[in-house]
Amino acid sequence: MSERKVLTKYYPPDFDPSLVGRARKPKGSAAEAAGPKVQTVRLMAPFSLRCVACGEYMYRGRKFNARKETPQGERYLGIQLYRFYIRCTRCSGEIVFRTDPKNQDYVMERGAKRNTDPWKRGLGDGAGEEGETDEQRLDRLEREMAEAEGEEERNAMAELEAKTEDAKREMAVADALDEIRSRNARLEKANREGGGEVLDGVVAGVVRPEEEERRREEEEDAEAARRAFAFVRRQEMLEEVVEEDGEGAVSASGSGSGSSSAAASTSGSKAASSAAPTPESISMPPPSFKRQVKKKKDHAALLGIKKKQPLV
């Protein structure tokens, strides 16, 4: 295999290097006079198209052996334009298209027709033959975005208004139910306490004068009875205290007058407590007396505790 790795080449004895020269292409005006640069390339169809001669459809991605032409002087903002020549797969008709840096696309020149033109979709009146301009396209997009945002805002406001109305309606219904429940409870309570007459008066919204007077008298009677019962209870408590305090005093004096007076007072108090209270007795002030201090009993002797007598 070493004979295949040739490091040097054979030059015949009659080889003249001066006869072999580099092929130089013309530059500047000579190149322009020679015409545009053309080279053969392999490309794929950038869009779907239809041949105008035979009507053959060729779809995007179809591969072709094309001639790529670089025309001199055709530029857009310093970007070189290129032109491609392909053949129809059915009738071998020539199809020509070029690049379009302005719209970032391709432009069909002759031999075929594009199936769709994306930049021509949704054009209005006044659009040019080749499609919308950049300004028209921007205006259209801004208008569409503004319309979409306005529609969303209107929908949002409508939803908010509907929710607000629903909330107000629910609050009104809840307030009405609370009012009805409170009124029913008030009427039921009045019916339990005052009977049918008071209920009729409450329902009518007006209480008659005789009913008001009768109610006031009942309240006064109830208050007088409460005060009488309270006075009787105080009298009984005082009598118990006097009896407890007067046991020692009566036993020490032994006088019959004291016992008779105590018995009389006790019998009188019992008679007063047994009798029904009157307004005169209720208004009388309670009797005054002097409380006597009881002598304390020596519980130590009962328990068997003996106290030592002091020496002094």
C-alpha positions in Angstrom: 0.0 0.0 0.0 3.0 2.3 0.3 3.2 2.8 -3.4 -0.1 4.7 -3.4 1.3 7.4 -1.1 2.9 9.5 -3.7 4.9 12.4 -2.3 6.4 13.6 -5.6 5.0 13.8 -9.1 6.7 12.9 -12.3 7.7 15.7 -14.6 8.8 14.8 -18.1 12.1 16.1 -19.3 10.5 18.4 -21.8 8.2 20.1 -19.2 8.1 23.8 -19.4 6.6 25.5 -16.4 6.3 28.9 -18.2 3.7 27.4 -20.4 1.4 26.7 -17.4 -0.1 30.0 -16.2 -2.8 30.9 -13.7 -6.2 31.7 -15.1 -7.0 35.3 -14.0 -10.6 36.7 -14.2 -11.2 40.3 -15.2 -11.9 42.8 -12.4 -13.8 46.1 -12.3 -15.2 47.3 -15.6 -14.0 44.2 -17.4 -16.0 42.0 -15.0 -19.1 44.0 -15.5 -18.7 43.8 -19.2 -18.3 40.1 -19.0 -21.7 39.8 -17.3 -23.1 38.5 -14.0 -21.6 35.6 -12.2 -23.4 32.3 -12.7 -22.8 29.0 -10.9 -24.7 25.7 -10.6 -26.2 24.9 -7.2 -28.5 22.3 -5.7 -31.5 23.9 -4.0 -35.0 23.1 -2.7 -38.1 25.0 -3.8 -38.7 27.7 -1.1 -42.5 27.8 -1.7 -45.2 25.9 -3.5 -45.7 26.9 -7.2 -47.5 26.0 -10.3 -46.1 26.1 -13.9 -48.0 28.5 -16.1 -47.2 26.5 -19.3 -48.4 23.0 -18.3 -50.1 23.6 -14.9 -47.7 21.2 -13.0 -47.7 21.7 -9.3 -44.3 21.7 -7.5 -44.4 21.8 -3.8 -42.1 23.3 -1.2 -39.0 21.2 -0.6 -38.7 19.8 -4.1 -35.0 19.6 -5.1 -33.7 21.2 -8.3 -30.4 21.6 -10.1 -30.5 25.4 -10.5 -28.3 28.2 -11.9 -27.5 30.8 -9.3 -27.0 34.3 -10.8 -25.4 37.2 -9.0 -26.6 40.3 -10.8 -24.4 43.3 -10.6 -25.8 46.5 -9.1 -29.0 44.9 -7.7 -28.8 45.4 -3.9 -31.2 46.3 -1.1 -29.7 48.3 1.7 -26.3 46.8 0.8 -27.7 43.2 0.7 -26.9 41.4 -2.6 -29.8 40.0 -4.5 -29.7 36.5 -6.1 -31.6 35.1 -9.0 -32.3 31.4 -9.5 -33.2 29.5 -12.7 -34.9 26.1 -12.5 -36.8 23.8 -14.9 -40.3 22.5 -14.7 -40.4 18.8 -13.9 -43.0 18.1 -16.6 -42.5 20.5 -19.5 -38.9 21.7 -18.7 -40.1 25.2 -18.9 -37.7 27.8 -17.4 -38.8 29.2 -14.0 -37.1 32.2 -12.5 -37.3 33.7 -9.0 -35.1 35.9 -6.9 -34.5 36.7 -3.2 -36.5 39.6 -1.5 -34.6 40.8 1.6 -37.2 43.6 2.2 -39.9 41.1 3.0 -37.6 38.2 4.0 -39.0 36.1 1.3 -38.7 35.2 -2.5 -40.3 36.9 -5.5 -41.5 34.9 -8.5 -40.5 36.6 -11.7 -41.6 34.4 -14.6 -42.4 30.9 -15.7 -44.6 29.9 -12.7 -47.0 31.3 -10.1 -47.0 31.0 -6.4 -49.9 29.1 -4.8 -50.2 31.5 -1.9 -48.8 34.9 -1.0 -48.6 35.2 2.8 -48.1 38.9 2.8 -51.3 39.4 0.7 -53.6 37.8 3.2 -56.3 40.0 4.6 -55.4 43.0 2.5 -57.9 45.9 2.3 -58.6 48.5 -0.3 -55.6 50.4 -1.5 -53.1 47.6 -1.3 -50.5 47.5 -4.0 -50.0 44.8 -6.6 -47.1 43.3 -4.7 -48.7 43.4 -1.3 -48.7 45.6 1.8 -45.9 47.9 2.7 -44.2 47.8 6.0 -46.2 50.8 7.3 -49.5 49.4 6.2 -48.7 46.1 7.7 -47.7 47.7 11.0 -50.8 49.8 11.0 -53.0 46.8 10.4 -51.4 44.8 13.1 -51.7 47.6 15.6 -55.3 48.1 14.7 -56.0 44.4 15.1 -54.3 44.3 18.5 -56.2 47.4 19.7 -59.5 45.8 18.6 -58.6 42.6 20.4 -57.6 44.4 23.6 -60.8 46.5 23.4 -62.9 43.4 23.1 -61.2 41.8 26.0 -61.7 44.9 28.1 -65.4 45.1 27.2 -65.9 41.5 28.1 -64.1 42.0 31.4 -66.3 45.0 32.2 -69.4 43.2 31.3 -68.5 40.3 33.5 -67.6 42.6 36.4 -71.0 44.5 36.0 -72.8 41.2 36.0 -71.0 40.0 39.1 -71.8 43.3 40.9 -75.5 43.1 40.0 -75.6 39.5 41.3 -73.9 40.5 44.5 -76.3 43.4 45.1 -79.3 41.1 44.4 -78.1 38.5 46.8 -77.5 41.2 49.5 -81.0 42.6 49.0 -82.5 39.1 49.3 -80.5 38.3 52.4 -81.6 41.6 54.0 -85.2 40.9 53.2 -85.0 37.4 54.7 -83.4 38.8 57.9 -86.1 41.4 58.2 -88.9 38.8 57.7 -87.3 36.5 60.3 -86.9 39.2 62.9 -90.4 40.4 62.4 -91.8 36.8 62.7 -89.7 36.3 65.9 -91.0 39.6 67.4 -94.6 38.7 66.6 -94.2 35.2 68.0 -92.7 36.6 71.2 -95.5 39.2 71.6 -98.1 36.5 71.0 -96.6 34.3 73.8 -96.3 37.1 76.3 -99.3 39.3 75.7 -101.9 37.2 74.0 -104.0 37.8 71.0 -104.9 41.4 71.8 -101.4 42.6 72.0 -100.5 40.6 68.9 -103.3 42.4 67.0 -102.0 45.7 68.3 -98.5 44.9 67.2 -99.6 43.8 63.8 -101.7 46.9 63.4 -98.7 49.0 64.4 -100.7 51.0 67.0 -101.3 50.1 70.7 -104.6 51.3 72.1 -104.6 53.7 75.1 -106.6 51.3 77.4 -104.1 48.5 76.7 -101.2 50.9 77.5 -102.9 51.9 80.8 -103.6 48.3 81.7 -100.0 47.3 81.0 -98.7 50.2 83.1 -100.9 49.2 86.1 -99.8 45.6 85.8 -96.2 46.8 85.9 -96.9 49.0 89.0 -98.6 46.1 90.8 -95.7 43.7 90.0 -93.2 46.3 91.3 -95.2 46.9 94.6 -95.4 43.1 95.2 -91.7 42.7 94.6 -90.9 45.5 97.1 -93.3 44.0 99.7 -91.8 40.5 99.4 -88.3 42.0 99.7 -89.3 43.9 102.9 -90.7 40.7 104.5 -87.6 38.8 103.7 -85.5 41.6 105.3 -87.7 41.5 108.4 -87.4 37.8 108.8 -83.6 38.0 108.5 -83.5 40.7 111.2 -85.7 38.7 113.5 -83.4 35.7 113.2 -80.4 37.9 114.1 -82.3 39.4 117.0 -83.3 36.0 118.4 -79.8 34.7 118.2 -78.4 37.8 119.9 -81.2 38.0 122.6 -81.0 34.5 123.9 -78.1 35.4 126.3 -79.7 38.7 127.4 -83.1 37.1 128.2 -81.6 34.3 130.2 -79.4 36.7 132.3 -82.2 39.2 133.2 -84.9 36.6 133.8 -87.6 39.4 133.8 -91.0 38.5 132.6 -91.6 41.9 131.1 -88.7 41.3 128.7 -89.9 37.9 127.7 -93.5 39.1 127.3 -92.3 42.0 125.2 -90.1 39.7 123.0 -93.0 37.2 122.7 -95.3 40.1 121.8 -92.9 41.5 119.2 -92.3 38.0 117.8 -96.0 37.2 117.7 -96.6 40.7 116.1 -93.9 40.1 113.5 -95.3 36.7 112.7 -98.8 38.1 112.4 -97.4 40.9 110.1 -95.6 38.3 108.0 -98.7 36.1 107.8 -100.9 39.1 106.9 -101.0 40.5 103.4 -98.8 43.5 102.9 -100.4 46.9 102.5 -99.1 50.1 100.9 -99.0 51.7 104.4 -96.9 48.8 105.8 -94.6 48.9 102.8 -93.9 52.6 103.3 -93.1 52.2 107.1 -89.4 52.3 108.0 -87.8 49.2 109.5 -87.5 49.2 113.4 -84.3 50.3 115.0 -82.5 48.1 117.5 -79.1 47.8 119.2 -77.2 44.7 118.4 -75.7 42.9 121.4 -72.4 41.0 121.0 -72.6 37.4 121.9 -70.1 35.9 124.3 -67.8 33.5 122.6 -67.9 30.0 123.8 -64.8 28.2 125.0 -64.5 25.3 122.6 -61.1 24.2 124.1 -62.8 22.7 127.2 -65.1 20.7 125.0 -62.1 19.2 123.2 -60.3 18.3 126.4 -57.6 20.9 126.0 -56.3 22.3 129.3 -54.8 25.7 129.3 -51.9 26.5 131.6 -52.6 29.3 134.1 -50.2 32.2 133.8 -47.8 32.5 136.7 -48.1 36.3 136.9 
